[in-house]
Amino acid sequence: MGTDHRSRLSFVIALSIILGSAWIGVWRAERPLQVSREPLFAAQNADGDRILPEPTVSGPEATDEEIEEAPVDLAAPAPPAAEPRVDVTAERLGELIAAMRARVSEGQVLEPTDTGAFALAAEVLDSDPQNAAAIAVWDRAVAELVDAGRPTLPEDLLPLAQRALALASEERADLPPVVALRSSVERTEAMLTEIVRGERLLAREGASARTFERAVERFRNALEIDPSSPRALRGMEDAQRKMIERALAVSLELRFDLATELLEQADAVQPGSSRVLDARSQLMAFRAQTEAEQLTRFKDAVAANDADAADQVLDTLRRLIGNPEQIADLESKVINVRLYGGYAPGERFTDVLSGGGRGPRMVVVPVGRFMMGSPEGESGRGSSEGPQRRLAFDKGFAVARNEITVAEFRRFVEAEGYQTDAERSGSSAVYNEKSGRLTKRRGVDWRRAYNGTRARDGDPVVHVSWNDAAAYAAWLARVTGKPYRLPTEAEFEYVLRAGGSSIFPWGEGDPAEAIANLAGAGELSGAGRRWSQGFQGYDDGHWGPAPVRTYAANAFGLFDLDGNLSEWVEDCWHDNFLRAPEGTEAWVNPGCELRVIRGGSWGSSRDQSRSAWRGSAVASSSGARVGFRVVRGL
């Protein structure tokens, strides 16, 4: 919670810095859409009040096209309603002409626009269309307007030009100055129409990149008519500013692709603009900071095995990181959290023991499916191996890479003061070299090897019962705080097959080379004994258990599953798989005496070395051919 709060706080602070350095505020990008009420030109009614043109389109529901194509009224305001024209008295007409001539002498033909000579001449012509003095002023005004309209008229003169054209008599309508003025008015109206439509688009709430593009296009059209138009140039500048403004606003939502697109558009308005360069560098810094913060949050979520939180952060990182390979790597980490508790398939690890030291080295097993048991007709098949059933492992787990060693078991015994079943009963079954059989011998326990001699630390521990193995797993869970246990029978066969479906873990036939500690007809004991049911011509160099990991690991990175020792699993013994659980959990009946043994050993027959072979033993029994390994949930 604290990390999230700090991330959000730094996020807001960083964005505030960006907005300030770009001389803008996000609030300006959020103003409601409205067509500007600033008039193209202002008129006055009889009371002297200004008449302002009303906006044509407003509201975020309007489309860009509707806003652009809404009518733009550039006609001069109509004179206010008045009484029907009456003849002006000679005295009044004289006053108007005198005032008109005074304005001309002062050089005030067009300006002031409401009291200049042309405005007075227009009033005279309304009453006396043939007045020579007023016509002379009109001629001069047209000439000045033509000169002022190169290439377009100033906006405040457009109403005068429109009024002048309206006062042109039929015989004067085709005079060159009038034609020139008409052309100037048309260019000016076309330019202003483009400008107004561009301004309308810029006023849109939440304008898109396409909206800005259309607005700039309108201003460019206006500048093609008049490259020096202050209003069009100002529109281009406003468009660039608003693009930057919008880019920084959307960056608050982490929409950096759109922000980058908007800044590219802003740069196209005026390439090399320092304003754009500054905003771009600030945006890049902000994006890098945000990416670093989100990656930290992602790593924290993965470390906590919180896949949902990691997924949420990953949604944000997808908007920040443009490298598909990096995103794929992050996605695989989320999958690993869901399937493997944050580990990766095949990864090796050890857990720290609370009393010091580390537990067995574990290997993460990949998820997958397999067919458990053997098909009818398989050579050497036992009736307990069916019916076959297809099982799926949708959640990964970790398995000890080798059988628990004498040294590892000693750590448990010394830490707990544990006494094994063999110690309590006073004996265990050892291999008798003279008879070639397993026989009970007094004083044999986990400290002894298969033949009763002293065991080496690196040997797999033997003379341990199912009870002893379960006690070791429970202790390991307690001192690591992790879910250690014995493997289920389904888990053992799954990792023994390691993705295969053959009769033997290594394939269909007898091994051609020393791949595991198996009973081979080519082996010779110290007393000159040979295996009568071993693999023909096979000799792995060991009579009795070999030190763990003497031979190569299987496809899952696990050692000695296919030989060395048979191993205890969690399940109770059942004569077959009828009514077995549908899942991969252990099949346990409370109080059962027989437990399942899986996997071939150094002294197993050929048939007992098959992938599907199953055996059973009393939970308190022990001997020279059975050991165990542990599983840990992820």
BAMARRO-893899 format. One record per residue (C-alpha): z negated, y, x negated. Coordinates in steps of 0.05 Angstrom, whole numbers, plus 5000, padded with zeros to 4 digits. Each point is the difference from the previous one (the first is absolute). Last residue first. Example, Ala and Ser with C-alpha at 12.3 -4.5 7.8 and 13.67 -1.06 7.14 Angstrom:
<recs>
    Z    Y    X
 4857 4979 4727
 4987 4931 5027
</recs>
This chain:
<recs>
    Z    Y    X
 5107 4527 4909
 4965 4933 5011
 4979 4962 4939
 5014 4927 4986
 4962 4953 4954
 5015 4941 4955
 4974 4929 5001
 4986 4935 4961
 5013 4927 5014
 5020 4945 4951
 4935 4984 4963
 4955 4993 5060
 4958 5031 5054
 4975 4983 5070
 4960 5047 5045
 5058 5019 5046
 5021 4927 5009
 5072 4992 4978
 5070 5008 5028
 5072 4998 4976
 5065 5033 5019
 5069 4995 4968
 5051 5051 5025
 5025 5025 4932
 5004 4931 4970
 4954 4981 4941
 4963 4947 5041
 5065 4960 5006
 5007 4997 4924
 4929 4978 4991
 4945 5048 4982
 4962 4998 4933
 5012 5069 4972
 4994 5027 5071
 5046 5011 5060
 4988 5054 5052
 4954 5003 5060
 4931 4975 5019
 4976 5008 5072
 4928 4996 5021
 4962 4943 5033
 4930 5011 5028
 5015 5045 5059
 4940 5039 5025
 5039 5053 5038
 5074 4983 5005
 5046 5039 4955
 5074 5009 4999
 5009 5057 4949
 5044 5058 5021
 5075 4999 4991
 5017 5008 5074
 5017 4953 5057
 4936 4962 4990
 5008 4924 4996
 5005 4961 5066
 5039 4946 4965
 5001 5013 4925
 4977 4930 4979
 4939 4958 4985
 4955 5061 4996
 4956 5019 4941
 4961 5064 5003
 5034 5060 4969
 4975 5046 4944
 5038 4971 4942
 4976 4957 4941
 5048 4990 4943
 5037 4943 4965
 4997 5012 4925
 5050 5005 4943
 5062 4999 5043
 5046 5038 5048
 4953 5058 5010
 4990 5006 4925
 5017 5074 4992
 5020 5056 5049
 5052 5054 4987
 5032 4993 5070
 5062 4964 4972
 4956 4950 4964
 4961 5011 4935
 5017 4964 4936
 4954 4948 4969
 4935 5005 4962
 4974 5051 5051
 4932 4967 5006
 4979 4953 4944
 5028 4930 5014
 4966 4950 5046
 5003 4926 4980
 5051 4966 4956
 5042 5058 4975
 5066 5004 4962
 5045 5012 5060
 5034 4932 4996
 5051 4978 5052
 5043 4938 4989
 4994 4979 5073
 4952 5041 5040
 4934 4964 5008
 4983 4940 5042
 4979 4951 4944
 4970 5054 4956
 4990 4975 4929
 4938 4978 4962
 4996 4995 4924
 4925 5013 4993
 5013 5073 4980
 5046 5007 5060
 5076 4994 4997
 5049 5043 5039
 5072 4979 5012
 4987 4976 5071
 4979 5071 5017
 4940 5022 5042
 5008 5075 5006
 4977 5061 4960
 5058 5046 5015
 5071 5019 4977
 5009 4950 4944
 5074 4985 5006
 5050 4964 5045
 4953 5001 5060
 5012 4943 5049
 5044 5019 5059
 5005 5047 5059
 4975 5066 4971
 4942 5033 4963
 4948 4998 5056
 5021 4929 5017
 5036 4979 5063
 5038 5066 5004
 4989 5058 5047
 4994 5058 4950
 4971 5070 5007
 4939 4989 4957
 4991 4927 5023
 4929 4999 4972
 4988 5071 5026
 5017 4980 5072
 4965 4932 4993
 4935 5035 4980
 5005 5054 5052
 5010 4949 5056
 4940 4959 4976
 4957 5063 5001
 4979 5027 4933
 4926 5004 4982
 4967 5068 5010
 4997 5070 4971
 4997 5061 5046
 4980 5055 4951
 4931 5031 4988
 5005 4976 4928
 4931 4967 4993
 4998 4974 5072
 5072 4975 5004
 4992 4963 4934
 4936 4969 5024
 5034 4974 5064
 5058 4972 4958
 4951 4964 4954
 4962 4971 5059
 5065 4975 5031
 5018 4965 4934
 4931 4968 4996
 5003 4976 5071
 5070 4971 4989
 4970 4962 4942
 5003 5015 4926
 5006 4946 4946
 5058 5038 4969
 5008 5070 4971
 5069 5017 4973
 4997 5000 4925
 4996 5066 4962
 4924 4996 4988
 5005 4929 4971
 4965 4942 5034
 4951 4954 4965
 5019 4927 5007
 4995 4965 5067
 5072 4976 5005
 5026 5057 5045
 4960 5052 4960
 4926 5015 5008
 4963 5065 5014
 5017 4994 5074
 4955 4938 5006
 4990 4931 4970
 4929 4974 4990
 5013 4931 5030
 5070 4972 5003
 5041 4981 5061
 5067 4967 4986
 5072 5024 5000
 5047 4946 4976
 5037 4980 4937
 4951 4945 4988
 4985 5014 4927
 5017 5074 5002
 4953 5013 5058
 5018 5066 5032
 4938 5034 5028
 4969 5000 5070
 4937 5041 5006
 4925 4989 4993
 4929 5027 5009
 5004 5012 5075
 4973 5071 4992
 5040 5014 4937
 5064 4972 5032
 4988 5043 5062
 4996 5061 4956
 4937 5040 4983
 5007 5076 5001
 4954 5045 4960
 5041 5056 5031
 5023 5038 4939
 4998 4939 4954
 5040 4957 5049
 5051 5054 5014
 5013 5017 4927
 5005 4925 4985
 5056 4993 5052
 5041 5052 4963
 4989 4965 4933
 5017 4931 5028
 5064 5027 5028
 5021 5015 5071
 5071 4974 5011
 5055 5048 4981
 5033 5065 5025
 4945 5010 5051
 5036 5014 5065
 5011 5068 5033
 5020 5012 5073
 5059 5032 5035
 5005 5011 5075
 5057 4974 5043
 4994 4929 4974
 5042 4959 5047
 4994 4926 5017
 5053 4949 5021
 4970 4934 5021
 5013 4929 4977
 4969 4944 5040
 4975 4978 4954
 4970 4985 4933
 4944 4954 5024
 5049 4942 5010
 5012 4998 4925
 5069 5011 4968
 5017 4961 4937
 5075 5011 5009
 5014 5051 5054
 5023 4965 5062
 4963 5045 5049
 4997 5071 4973
 4941 5022 4958
 4946 5051 5015
 5004 5076 5006
 5067 5034 5008
 4998 5069 4968
 4998 5074 5015
 4988 5062 4958
 4951 5050 4973
 4994 5006 4925
 4940 4973 4962
 4958 5049 4960
 4972 4967 4937
 4926 4998 4983
 4964 4998 4933
 4931 4970 5011
 4942 5048 5005
 4980 5055 4951
 4940 5016 4958
 4935 5032 5021
 4947 4984 5052
 5040 5032 5056
 5062 4962 4981
 5064 5040 4990
 5062 4974 5033
 5061 4974 4963
 5073 5016 5009
 5070 4971 4996
 5060 5026 5039
 5050 4948 5024
 5012 5037 5066
 4974 5072 4992
 4930 5024 5014
 4980 5052 5051
 4966 4952 5048
 5057 4951 4997
 5038 5004 5065
 4981 5068 5029
 4984 5032 4933
 5061 4967 4968
 5044 5028 5056
 4971 5069 4986
 5015 4991 4926
 5071 4977 5016
 5010 5064 5039
 4979 5040 4939
 5051 4964 4957
 5054 5011 5052
 4983 5074 5001
 5007 5003 4924
 5067 4964 5004
 5025 5046 5054
 4986 5062 4957
 4998 5062 5045
 4925 5005 5005
 4970 5052 5045
 5021 4979 5070
 4988 4926 4985
 4933 5021 4971
 4977 5023 5069
 5015 4934 5033
 4967 4966 4940
 4936 5038 5014
 4998 4968 5070
 5017 4932 4972
 4944 5005 4948
 4950 5017 5056
 5022 4939 5040
 4999 4955 4938
 4928 5016 4982
 4989 4952 4942
 4952 5051 4970
 5041 5003 4936
 5063 5007 5043
 4969 5059 5038
 4978 5034 4936
 5069 4990 4969
 5032 5032 5061
 4952 5059 4999
 5016 5011 4927
 5075 4996 5016
 4990 5051 5055
 4966 5049 4953
 5054 4992 4947
 5055 5008 5053
 4967 5063 5027
 4995 5030 4930
 5073 4983 4985
 5022 5029 5067
 4960 5064 4988
 5030 5008 4931
 5070 4989 5027
 4988 5049 5056
 4975 5052 4952
 5061 4991 4956
 5046 5005 5061
 4965 5061 5028
 5006 5036 4933
 5074 4982 4993
 5013 5022 5072
 4968 5068 4990
 5033 5008 4933
 5068 4993 5034
 5048 4961 4956
 5052 4991 5054
 4992 5048 5060
 5014 4965 5066
 5011 4934 4963
 4929 5003 4973
 4972 5003 5071
 5041 4939 5019
 4972 4962 4940
 4931 5024 5021
 5011 4973 5070
 5023 4932 4973
 4938 4996 4956
 4954 5015 5058
 5037 4947 5042
 4989 4948 4947
 4929 5024 4990
 4977 4986 5071
 4927 4996 4978
 4978 5035 5065
 4976 5059 4959
 5067 4995 4965
 5030 5018 5068
 4970 5070 4995
 5022 5010 4928
 5072 4985 5018
 4996 5044 5062
 4978 5061 4960
 5053 4986 4947
 5052 4995 5054
 4971 5062 5033
 5007 5040 4937
 5072 4977 4990
 5017 5017 5072
 4966 5068 4994
 5041 5016 4938
 5064 4979 5035
 4981 5042 5061
 4985 5060 4955
 5070 4993 4973
 5027 4997 5071
 4960 5061 5020
 5019 5040 4939
 5075 4986 5011
 5032 5007 4931
 5046 4940 5003
 5027 5024 5068
 5044 4951 5038
 4987 4942 4951
 4928 5022 5001
 4996 4986 5075
 5027 4930 4991
 4950 4989 4944
 4944 5022 5047
 5024 4949 5052
 5004 4945 4948
 4930 5016 4978
 4976 4990 5071
 5037 4934 5006
 4968 4974 4937
 4932 5023 5021
 5007 4961 5065
 5024 4939 4962
 4939 5001 4956
 4958 5002 5063
 4965 5060 5031
 4929 4987 5021
 5000 5058 5050
 5068 5032 5001
 5003 5073 4977
 5049 4984 4945
 5049 4975 5052
 4996 5064 5040
 5011 5040 4936
 5064 4962 4985
 5025 5012 5071
 4985 5074 4993
 5036 5004 4933
 5062 4964 5025
 5005 5046 5061
 4988 5060 4954
 5060 4982 4957
 5045 4989 5061
 4977 5066 5030
 5013 5037 4935
 5068 4970 4991
 5019 5018 5072
 4973 5070 4992
 5041 5010 4936
 5063 4974 5034
 4989 5048 5058
 4990 5057 4950
 5065 4984 4965
 5037 4998 5067
 4969 5066 5019
 5018 5032 4933
 5072 4973 5006
 5011 5027 5071
 5009 4945 5050
 4945 5021 5048
 5019 5074 4998
 5049 5000 5059
 4952 4955 5040
 4941 5046 4988
 4947 4982 4950
 4930 5011 5030
 4982 4925 4998
 5022 4997 4927
 4953 5057 4983
 4943 4966 5037
 5011 4936 4961
 5001 5040 4936
 4937 5037 5020
 4965 4934 5018
 5020 4971 4931
 4973 5060 4962
 4928 4974 4996
 5024 4933 4974
 5038 5030 4942
 5073 4986 5011
 5038 4946 4964
 5053 4996 4945
 5007 5059 4994
 4972 5024 5066
 4973 5067 4975
 5071 5026 4987
 5023 4977 5069
 4937 5032 5029
 5014 5065 4964
 5071 5001 5027
 4978 4983 5070
 4948 5055 4997
 5053 5050 4977
 5045 4981 5058
 4942 5003 5049
 4982 5069 4973
 5071 5023 5013
 4999 4968 5069
 4936 5039 5015
 5034 5065 4980
 5064 4983 5039
 4964 4983 5065
 5047 4952 5035
 4947 4951 5023
 4958 5056 5031
 4935 4974 5030
 4991 4936 4961
 5038 5033 4944
 4945 5052 4993
 4946 4947 4996
 5040 4962 4947
 5008 5065 4961
 4924 5008 5000
 4990 4930 4972
 5056 5013 4950
 4968 5065 4976
 4933 4967 4987
 4943 4995 5051
 4993 4924 5012
 5030 4974 4936
 4967 5053 4957
 5048 4991 4969
 5073 4990 5015
 5029 5070 4993
 4942 5034 4966
 5037 5038 4945
 4962 5064 5016
 5064 5034 5023
 5013 4939 5044
 4930 5005 5030
 5011 5073 5016
 5067 4984 5031
 4967 4949 5047
 4944 5049 5018
 5053 5052 5019
 5040 4948 5038
 4938 4977 5038
 4979 5072 5017
 5070 5018 5024
 5001 4939 5045
 4934 5022 5029
 5025 5071 5014
 5066 4974 5027
 4961 4958 5049
 5007 4926 4993
 5040 4969 5056
 4962 4944 5034
 4996 4928 4979
 4964 4955 5050
 4924 4998 4986
 4978 4960 4942
 4984 4928 4980
 4984 4996 4927
 5058 4997 4952
 5021 4929 4983
 4972 4972 4936
 5053 4991 4947
 5028 4929 5001
 4972 4952 4948
 4977 4946 5049
 4991 4934 4963
 5010 4941 5047
 4964 4935 4983
 5043 4959 4953
 4952 4997 4943
 4937 4985 5039
 5034 4948 5043
 5030 4967 4938
 4933 4999 4964
 4969 4967 5060
 4951 5033 5048
 4934 4964 5014
 4964 5040 4946
 5001 5063 5044
 5046 5060 5006
 5071 5018 5018
 5031 5067 5022
 4952 5050 4972
 4999 5066 5040
 5037 5061 4973
 4955 5060 4990
 5006 5065 5039
 4957 5055 4969
 4965 5047 5049
 5025 5072 5001
 4992 5008 5075
 5074 5000 5012
 5008 4935 4962
 5002 4994 4926
 5041 4956 4955
 4984 4956 4941
 5046 4962 4955
 5003 4928 4977
 4933 4997 5034
 4939 4966 4970
 4978 4949 5054
 5013 4943 4952
 5016 4934 5035
 4936 4961 5008
 4974 4936 4970
 4924 4996 4993
 4973 5014 4930
 4983 4937 4960
 5039 5016 4937
 4962 5066 4994
 4934 4962 5001
 5018 4963 4936
 4990 5063 4961
 5046 5032 4950
 5000 5030 4931
 5022 4935 4965
 4937 5002 4957
 4957 5005 5063
 5032 4941 5034
 4994 4957 4937
 4927 5018 4990
 4985 4984 5072
 5034 4933 4991
 4955 4983 4941
 4938 5019 5038
 5020 4958 5060
 5013 4938 4958
 4937 5011 4959
 4960 4998 5064
 5037 4939 5028
 4989 4962 4935
 4927 5019 4996
 4988 4977 5072
 5037 4934 4988
 4959 4987 4937
 4935 5014 5036
 5017 4952 5057
</recs>
